[in-house]
Amino acid sequence: MPGLADKLTDRQIALLANYTRSTFGSRPDSDLTGADVALIRTPDDEMPETLRLLQTLAWVGVAAGVLVALTVLMIWWRVGRGRHKRQEA
C-alpha cells in the first residue's frame, strides 16, 4: 500500500482509522481525532533508556532462541542419521 502520510490530513487519517477499527476491528466505539493523529505523528521525546535496553535484550533473546532451535535441529538430524546408518549395517 502506498504511503499516504503526505497526502492526507490528520483528520482524514483519523476518519480512516475509525472506519477501519469499527468495520474490521470490532471496535464500534473508536473515536480517534485529528489531534490524536497529530500527537502520534510528532513524538516529543526519544525512547527512554530503559525501553531501549529492553528492546536490545528482546533482540538478544530472539537470537538466542534461534541458536537454540538450530542446535536442537542439528542434534536431531545427526541422531537420526546415526540410527539410519546402524540400520543399514
N, C-alpha and C positions, 0 to 999 in steps of 0.2 A: 504494500500500500504506500502510495507516495506521501511524503511529509506535507502536512497542512499547517504547520505552526506559523508560517509567514503569510498564509492566505486567509486564515480565519481569525476573527476577533475572539477575545476571551469569552464574551457572552455566547458566541456561536459554538465554541468548543464545549462550554458548559451545557448548552442545549443538546448537543450531540451526545455528550457523556450521559446526561439524564435519560435521553431516549434509549441509548444502548443498555444502560443499567436497568431501566424499568422494563424494557421489552425482552432482553435476553438474560439478564442477571437476577431476575426475581427480586428486584428492589423497587417496588412501586412508589416508595417514599423518597426516592432520590431527588435531592433539591440542591444540587451544586449551583453556584452562582459564578458570574464573571469574576468577582473578587476572589473566590476560591481558586480559580484557574490562574489568575494573576499572581497569587501568593505562591502557587506551586511553580510557576514559570520563572519567578525571580527569587531564588533562595537567598536568604540574608546571611547565612553562616556556612562555613565549611563543616564537614563531618567532624564531630567530636573525636578526640584522640582515642577514647575508649571504644567507640564504634569502629574506628579504623583498625584497632588492634583485634577486635572480634572478627572483623571481616577477613583479616590476614589469617587468623587462627582457623577460621572456617575453611579457607582455601587449603591450608596445610592439612586439615583433617580430610578433605576430599582427596588430596593427593595421596595421603597415607592409606585411605580406603582403597583407592585404585591399585596401589602397590600390593596391598594385602590380597586383594582379589586376584591379581595377576600371579602372585606367588602360589596361592591355593590352586589356581587352574594349572599352573606348570607342574606342581607336585602331583595333582590328579592325573594329568596327561602322562607323566613319567611312570607312575604306578601302574596305570592301565597298559602302557607299552611293555612294562616288565612282565605283567601277567600274560599278555598276549605271546611274548617270546617263550615263556615257560610252557605254555600250552602247545606250542609248535614242536618243542623238543621231545 
